[in-house]
């Protein structure tokens, strides 16, 4: 009976949303490669671009604006998908078929929306570049929440009665290696980016990072959640599209049914739409007026400030995640005593 249910859900139901997400990821990857090619090697297409009115002699379709135009096309595609799949709940909904099938139509739509921004005037693209800063920031926040949520789940899983004895040694080893790696990285940053005392801003950033690492370590040790802090510090970015529950701060326990979709389609496409803005900022170093060298990504002082801000936000989020249960518990105890 159980095997029949699995067949109904993942094989026999027709559209395959689990496989569809990889196709969308491939489209996103191809768009990234296209943006990189336009930025670094787009001058070879100079003759063709001169025919487009919005490009004004191809000056505004290469380099930074070329990246923004491709990013805008990618954003439009995933935003259209977001609008057309939001609030999908059941596999028998026709929007499940639209999300998981109809690939010739969607590829044609993606190609058309990628081409449309090259006909847009330069002021409109510049405006999109400013808006993209906020979209990229939203992507970083969603990513941070998802990473923290995943690491919290991993920590709770390893500390459960079922896995505590089996995972105890592995958790200790991973924690120590990550902590030592973080300290080693800080030492190397002092050596590479602060060779003299005149590099005051670099020294400030690195020192603040060291203080945050020690603060989170102290809180973790005292709250018996050491593994969370050291992994949060060194966690790399990864896809958050399928984690549609990461923004549900109030947890609700609901039983899943056989015809429920496996993840939120709308949220999935929304994350990719914000990701389109994010990759534009990476290729431009968060500054459309900065000239980027070939084979570089996310460099410059604007990028440095973004990374530092993201680090501080991660530290604040983690510290609050550890302290909040204690604060709420103390308030509940205080309220009970007052009522008594």
C-alpha positions as CSV (number, residue, x, y, z in Angstrom):
1,X,0.0,0.0,0.0
2,X,2.8,2.4,0.9
3,X,4.6,1.6,-2.4
4,X,1.4,2.4,-4.3
5,X,1.2,5.8,-2.5
6,X,4.8,6.6,-3.5
7,X,4.0,5.7,-7.1
8,X,1.0,8.0,-7.1
9,X,2.9,10.9,-5.7
10,X,6.2,10.8,-7.6
11,X,5.8,8.7,-10.7
12,X,2.3,8.2,-11.8
13,X,1.0,11.7,-11.2
14,X,2.4,13.1,-14.4
15,X,4.1,16.4,-13.7
16,X,7.3,16.0,-11.7
17,X,8.0,19.2,-9.7
18,X,11.0,17.6,-8.0
19,X,12.8,17.3,-11.4
20,X,11.5,20.7,-12.6
21,X,13.5,22.6,-10.0
22,X,16.7,21.3,-11.6
23,X,15.6,22.5,-15.0
24,X,15.0,26.0,-13.5
25,X,18.4,25.9,-11.9
26,X,19.9,25.1,-15.3
27,X,18.1,28.0,-16.8
28,X,19.4,30.2,-14.0
29,X,23.0,28.9,-14.5
30,X,22.9,29.6,-18.3
31,X,21.7,33.1,-17.6
32,X,24.6,33.7,-15.2
33,X,27.0,32.4,-17.9
34,X,25.4,34.7,-20.5
35,X,25.8,37.7,-18.2
36,X,29.4,36.9,-17.5
37,X,30.1,36.5,-21.3
38,X,28.4,39.8,-22.1
39,X,30.5,41.6,-19.4
40,X,33.9,40.1,-20.3
41,X,33.6,39.2,-24.0
42,X,30.6,41.2,-25.3
43,X,32.7,43.5,-27.5
44,X,32.9,40.8,-30.2
45,X,29.1,41.3,-30.6
46,X,29.5,45.0,-31.2
47,X,28.2,45.0,-34.8
48,X,25.0,43.2,-34.0
49,X,24.2,45.3,-31.0
50,X,24.5,48.5,-32.9
51,X,21.2,47.6,-34.6
52,X,19.3,47.9,-31.3
53,X,17.9,51.3,-30.6
54,X,18.2,50.9,-26.8
55,X,21.8,50.1,-27.0
56,X,22.8,53.5,-28.6
57,X,25.7,52.3,-30.6
58,X,26.2,49.2,-28.3
59,X,27.7,51.3,-25.5
60,X,24.8,50.6,-23.2
61,X,24.5,46.9,-23.9
62,X,28.0,45.9,-22.9
63,X,29.8,45.7,-19.5
64,X,27.7,46.8,-16.5
65,X,24.5,47.6,-18.4
66,X,24.7,44.4,-20.4
67,X,24.7,42.5,-17.1
68,X,21.8,44.5,-15.8
69,X,19.8,43.9,-19.0
70,X,20.3,40.1,-18.8
71,X,19.5,40.2,-15.1
72,X,16.3,42.1,-15.8
73,X,15.2,39.5,-18.3
74,X,15.9,36.7,-15.8
75,X,14.0,38.6,-13.1
76,X,11.0,39.1,-15.4
77,X,10.9,35.4,-16.3
78,X,10.9,34.2,-12.7
79,X,8.6,37.0,-11.6
80,X,6.1,35.9,-14.2
81,X,6.5,32.3,-12.9
82,X,6.0,33.6,-9.4
83,X,2.8,35.4,-10.2
84,X,1.4,32.4,-12.2
85,X,2.2,29.7,-9.5
86,X,1.8,31.5,-6.2
87,X,-0.5,29.9,-3.7
88,X,-0.5,26.5,-5.5
89,X,-1.4,23.9,-2.9
90,X,-2.4,20.6,-4.7
91,X,-0.8,18.5,-7.4
92,X,-4.0,18.3,-9.3
93,X,-4.0,22.1,-9.7
94,X,-3.4,23.1,-13.3
95,X,-0.6,25.4,-12.1
96,X,1.4,22.3,-11.1
97,X,1.4,21.3,-14.7
98,X,2.5,24.8,-15.7
99,X,5.3,24.7,-13.2
100,X,6.6,21.2,-14.0
101,X,5.8,20.9,-17.7
102,X,5.3,23.1,-20.8
103,X,9.1,23.5,-21.2
104,X,9.1,24.6,-24.9
105,X,6.7,27.4,-24.0
106,X,8.7,28.5,-21.0
107,X,12.0,28.3,-22.7
108,X,10.6,30.5,-25.5
109,X,9.2,32.9,-22.8
110,X,12.6,33.0,-21.1
111,X,14.4,33.8,-24.4
112,X,11.9,36.5,-25.3
113,X,12.1,38.1,-21.8
114,X,15.9,38.0,-22.0
115,X,15.9,39.8,-25.3
116,X,13.3,42.5,-24.4
117,X,15.6,44.5,-22.0
118,X,18.0,45.1,-24.8
119,X,15.4,47.3,-26.5
120,X,14.8,49.3,-23.2
121,X,16.3,52.8,-22.8
122,X,19.3,53.2,-20.6
123,X,17.6,55.3,-17.9
124,X,15.2,52.4,-17.3
125,X,18.1,49.9,-16.9
126,X,19.9,52.3,-14.5
127,X,16.7,52.5,-12.4
128,X,16.6,48.7,-12.4
129,X,20.2,48.6,-11.2
130,X,19.3,50.7,-8.2
131,X,16.2,48.5,-7.4
132,X,18.4,45.4,-7.8
133,X,20.4,46.5,-4.7
134,X,17.3,46.0,-2.5
135,X,16.3,42.7,-4.3
136,X,19.8,41.3,-3.8
137,X,19.7,42.4,-0.1
138,X,16.4,40.5,0.3
139,X,18.0,37.5,-1.3
140,X,20.8,37.6,1.3
141,X,18.3,37.9,4.1
142,X,16.2,34.9,2.9
143,X,19.4,32.9,2.4
144,X,20.6,33.8,5.9
145,X,17.3,32.7,7.5
146,X,17.3,29.4,5.5
147,X,20.9,28.6,6.4
148,X,20.3,29.3,10.1
149,X,17.1,27.2,10.0
150,X,18.9,24.3,8.4
151,X,21.9,24.4,10.9
152,X,19.4,24.6,13.8
153,X,17.6,21.6,12.5
154,X,20.9,19.7,12.1
155,X,22.0,20.7,15.6
156,X,18.7,19.5,17.1
157,X,18.9,16.3,15.1
158,X,22.4,15.5,16.4
159,X,21.5,16.3,20.0
160,X,18.3,14.2,20.0
161,X,18.3,11.1,22.2
162,X,18.3,8.8,19.2
163,X,21.5,10.3,17.7
164,X,23.3,11.9,20.6
165,X,25.7,9.0,21.3
166,X,26.2,8.1,17.7
167,X,26.9,11.7,16.6
168,X,28.7,13.1,19.7
169,X,32.2,12.5,18.4
170,X,31.4,13.7,14.8
171,X,29.9,16.9,16.2
172,X,32.9,17.6,18.3
173,X,35.3,17.0,15.5
174,X,33.4,19.2,13.0
175,X,33.0,22.0,15.6
176,X,36.7,22.0,16.5
177,X,37.8,21.9,12.8
178,X,35.4,24.7,11.9
179,X,36.5,26.8,14.9
180,X,40.2,26.4,14.2
181,X,39.5,27.1,10.5
182,X,37.8,30.3,11.3
183,X,40.7,31.5,13.6
184,X,43.2,30.5,10.9
185,X,41.2,32.5,8.3
186,X,41.2,35.5,10.6
187,X,45.0,35.3,11.0
188,X,45.5,35.0,7.2
189,X,43.2,38.1,6.8
190,X,45.5,40.1,9.1
191,X,48.5,39.0,7.1
192,X,47.1,39.6,3.7
193,X,44.7,42.6,4.1
194,X,46.3,44.4,7.1
195,X,50.1,44.2,6.5
196,X,50.6,47.7,8.0
197,X,48.9,49.8,10.7
198,X,47.7,52.3,8.0
199,X,45.1,49.7,6.9
200,X,42.8,50.9,9.7
201,X,39.5,50.0,8.1
202,X,40.7,46.5,7.3
203,X,42.0,46.0,10.8
204,X,38.6,47.2,12.2
205,X,36.6,44.7,10.0
206,X,38.9,41.8,10.9
207,X,38.9,42.6,14.6
208,X,35.1,42.9,14.7
209,X,34.9,39.5,13.0
210,X,37.3,38.0,15.6
211,X,35.2,39.5,18.4
212,X,32.0,38.1,16.9
213,X,33.5,34.6,16.6
214,X,34.5,34.7,20.2
215,X,31.2,36.1,21.4
216,X,29.2,33.5,19.5
217,X,31.5,30.7,20.8
218,X,31.0,31.9,24.4
219,X,27.2,32.0,24.0
220,X,27.2,28.6,22.3
221,X,29.3,26.8,24.9
222,X,27.1,28.1,27.6
223,X,23.9,27.2,25.8
224,X,25.2,23.8,24.6
225,X,24.8,24.8,21.0
226,X,28.4,25.1,20.0
227,X,28.1,23.5,16.6
228,X,25.6,26.1,15.4
229,X,27.9,29.1,15.9
230,X,31.0,27.8,14.3
231,X,29.2,26.5,11.3
232,X,27.2,29.8,10.9
233,X,30.5,31.7,10.8
234,X,31.9,29.6,7.9
235,X,28.6,28.7,6.2
236,X,28.6,29.3,2.4
237,X,25.6,30.4,0.4
238,X,23.4,27.8,-1.1
239,X,20.1,27.6,-2.8
240,X,17.0,28.4,-0.7
241,X,14.3,28.1,-3.2
242,X,12.8,24.8,-2.0
243,X,12.8,26.0,1.6
244,X,9.4,27.6,1.5
245,X,9.0,27.3,5.3
246,X,12.0,29.4,6.2
247,X,10.0,32.6,6.6
248,X,7.2,31.0,8.7
249,X,8.3,32.3,12.1
250,X,5.2,30.9,13.8
251,X,5.5,27.1,13.4
252,X,2.3,25.3,12.7
253,X,2.1,21.5,12.7
254,X,0.0,20.3,9.8
255,X,-0.2,16.8,8.4
256,X,0.8,16.6,4.7
257,X,-1.6,14.9,2.3
258,X,-0.9,12.7,-0.7
259,X,-1.9,15.4,-3.1
260,X,0.1,18.2,-1.5
261,X,2.9,19.8,-3.6
262,X,6.4,19.0,-2.3
263,X,7.4,22.7,-2.0
264,X,6.0,26.1,-2.5
265,X,6.2,27.0,-6.2
266,X,5.6,30.7,-5.7
267,X,8.3,31.0,-3.1
268,X,10.7,29.0,-5.3
269,X,10.3,31.4,-8.2
270,X,10.4,34.5,-5.9
271,X,13.8,33.4,-4.6
272,X,15.1,32.9,-8.1
273,X,13.8,36.4,-9.1
274,X,15.7,37.9,-6.2
275,X,18.7,35.7,-7.1
276,X,18.6,37.4,-10.6
277,X,19.2,40.7,-8.9
278,X,21.8,39.2,-6.7
279,X,24.0,37.7,-9.5
280,X,23.9,41.2,-11.2
281,X,25.3,42.7,-8.1
282,X,28.0,40.1,-7.8
283,X,29.1,40.6,-11.4
284,X,29.2,44.4,-10.9
285,X,30.7,44.4,-7.5
286,X,27.5,46.1,-6.2
287,X,28.6,49.2,-8.1
288,X,27.4,49.8,-11.7
289,X,30.0,52.5,-12.2
290,X,32.9,50.3,-11.2
291,X,34.9,48.7,-14.0
292,X,35.3,45.0,-13.3
293,X,38.3,43.0,-14.6
294,X,37.8,39.8,-16.5
295,X,37.3,36.7,-14.4
296,X,36.5,38.6,-11.3
297,X,33.3,38.6,-9.2
298,X,32.1,40.4,-6.1
299,X,35.2,42.6,-5.7
300,X,35.6,46.2,-4.6
301,X,34.8,48.2,-1.4
302,X,31.0,48.1,-2.1
303,X,31.2,44.3,-2.1
304,X,33.3,44.4,1.0
305,X,30.7,46.5,2.9
306,X,27.9,44.1,1.8
307,X,29.8,41.1,3.0
308,X,30.6,42.8,6.3
309,X,27.0,43.8,6.8
310,X,25.9,40.3,6.0
311,X,28.3,38.9,8.6
312,X,27.1,41.3,11.3
313,X,23.5,40.5,10.5
314,X,24.3,36.7,10.7
315,X,25.9,37.2,14.1
316,X,22.9,39.2,15.4
317,X,20.5,36.7,14.1
318,X,22.4,33.8,15.7
319,X,22.8,35.5,19.1
320,X,19.1,36.4,19.1
321,X,18.2,32.8,18.2
322,X,20.1,31.6,21.2
323,X,19.0,34.3,23.7
324,X,15.4,34.6,22.7
325,X,14.2,31.3,24.2
326,X,15.8,32.2,27.5
327,X,14.3,35.7,27.5
328,X,10.8,34.4,26.7
329,X,11.1,31.7,29.3
330,X,12.1,34.2,31.9
331,X,9.2,36.5,31.0
332,X,6.7,33.6,31.2
333,X,8.1,32.5,34.6
334,X,7.8,36.2,35.8
335,X,4.2,36.4,34.6
336,X,3.3,33.2,36.3
337,X,4.8,34.4,39.6
338,X,2.9,37.7,39.4
339,X,-0.4,35.9,38.7
340,X,0.2,33.6,41.6
